[in-house]
Amino acid sequence: MSITEERKQEIAKSLKRCSDATLAAALRFEETRDLDELPAIILGVLERDAAKPKPEGVAAATDEARLIEDIGMDSFGMIEVVMTAEEVLGITVATHEMNDIRTLGQLKEFLRVKLTA
């Protein structure tokens, strides 16, 4: 499905300060809905929104990495992640749904489930 210029601009605005690779993955996802693009989008948004990023960066994080302790997220950053997911992926996330998400793997799985529901 082709993406309108307006939608491209919306996605670019939502991903402001993210890497070009993150934006490219989001645009490919918008066009194809290929869930294989999801990890690149998630990692890019986490990298942008980490309050206390680790020296090795988010790209080195495994699915077992804890969002707060290992990746450096804080509650404000997680709110940004949720808002960006809603804007870029076209899903709705209730605040309580994020309460039990502690690891990168849990976040990835949560978003996959939301996108396939």
C-alpha positions in Angstrom: 0.0 0.0 0.0 1.4 3.4 -1.0 1.9 6.0 1.8 0.6 9.5 1.3 3.0 12.4 1.7 0.9 13.6 4.6 1.3 10.2 6.4 5.1 10.2 5.7 5.3 13.7 7.3 3.3 12.5 10.4 5.6 9.5 10.9 8.7 11.7 10.4 7.4 14.2 13.0 6.6 11.4 15.5 10.1 10.0 15.0 11.9 13.4 15.2 15.4 12.9 16.6 15.4 9.2 15.7 17.9 7.8 13.3 17.3 7.7 9.6 17.3 3.9 9.9 14.4 4.1 12.4 12.4 6.3 10.1 13.1 4.1 7.1 11.9 1.0 9.0 8.8 2.8 10.1 8.0 3.9 6.5 8.5 0.3 5.3 6.3 -0.9 8.1 3.6 1.6 7.1 3.7 0.4 3.6 4.1 -3.4 4.1 2.9 -4.0 7.7 5.8 -6.4 7.9 6.4 -7.1 11.6 10.1 -7.8 11.0 10.5 -4.0 10.8 9.2 -3.7 14.4 12.6 -4.3 16.3 14.3 -1.5 14.4 11.5 0.9 15.2 11.4 -0.1 18.9 15.2 0.2 19.3 15.3 3.5 17.6 12.6 5.0 19.7 14.2 3.6 22.9 17.5 5.0 21.9 16.0 8.4 21.4 14.0 8.4 24.7 16.4 6.8 27.1 16.9 9.2 30.0 20.2 7.5 31.0 21.4 5.7 27.9 24.1 3.1 28.4 27.5 3.6 26.7 27.0 0.5 24.6 23.7 1.9 23.3 20.3 0.3 22.9 21.3 -1.6 19.7 23.4 -3.9 21.9 20.4 -4.8 24.1 19.0 -8.3 24.1 15.4 -9.3 24.7 16.3 -10.0 28.3 17.5 -6.4 28.8 15.4 -4.6 31.4 14.0 -1.3 30.1 14.8 0.8 33.2 17.9 -0.8 34.7 19.7 -2.0 31.5 18.5 0.4 28.8 18.1 3.5 30.9 14.5 4.3 30.4 12.4 6.2 33.0 8.7 6.7 33.3 8.6 9.8 31.1 10.6 8.0 28.4 8.2 5.1 28.5 5.2 7.5 28.1 7.0 8.8 25.0 7.5 5.3 23.7 3.8 4.6 24.1 2.8 7.8 22.4 5.2 7.2 19.5 3.9 3.6 19.1 0.4 4.9 18.9 1.2 7.5 16.3 3.6 5.5 14.2 2.1 2.0 14.4 -1.6 3.1 14.6 -2.4 1.2 17.8 -4.0 2.3 21.1 -2.2 1.4 24.3 -3.9 1.9 27.7 -1.6 2.9 30.5 -2.4 -0.2 32.6 -1.3 -2.4 29.7 2.3 -1.3 30.2 2.4 -2.0 33.9 4.0 -5.5 33.7 6.4 -4.8 30.8 9.9 -4.9 32.2 12.1 -6.1 29.4 12.8 -5.4 25.8 11.5 -8.8 24.8 8.2 -8.2 26.6 7.8 -4.8 24.9 8.4 -6.3 21.5 6.0 -9.1 22.1 3.3 -6.7 23.5 3.5 -4.6 20.4 3.4 -7.6 18.1 0.3 -8.9 19.8 -1.3 -5.4 19.6 -0.5 -5.2 15.8 -1.9 -8.7 15.1 -5.1 -8.3 17.2 
